[in-house]
Amino acid sequence: MLKLNLERAFKMRGMENVSWHLVKLGISRPTISRLMNGEKSGVSYGHLEKICGLLNCTPNDLFEWKPSANANLPENHALYALRRNASARSLKEIAKDIPLERMGEVENLLSGLKNE
């Protein structure tokens, strides 16, 4: 089953209160509610573009896929790239356990990744 998982992407960016951010993008509260509760089977390209712009990501980063019981796809199928680790953590959560004397290494690593 393919689904939109906005909470995961926002959490990874360290952004809380997903609804507030989506309202700021001009997405209506009823649409937000349907998106967040999985009641909406589609999302507009315009909304996807705004969300991706805010999060600096691609639409693939917003979707996750869990094979259904009757999914009969080879293990090298492209959809497997959308399987997600259920326990996404924000950088803030990860950083709190890193000793302060090693934070310079983290900063250098992140700067290098950003510049790639």
Helices and strands as residue ranges (DSSP letters): E 2-4, H 6-12, H 18-24, H 29-36, H 45-55, H 59-62, E 63-65, G 78-82, H 91-95, G 100-102, H 103-115
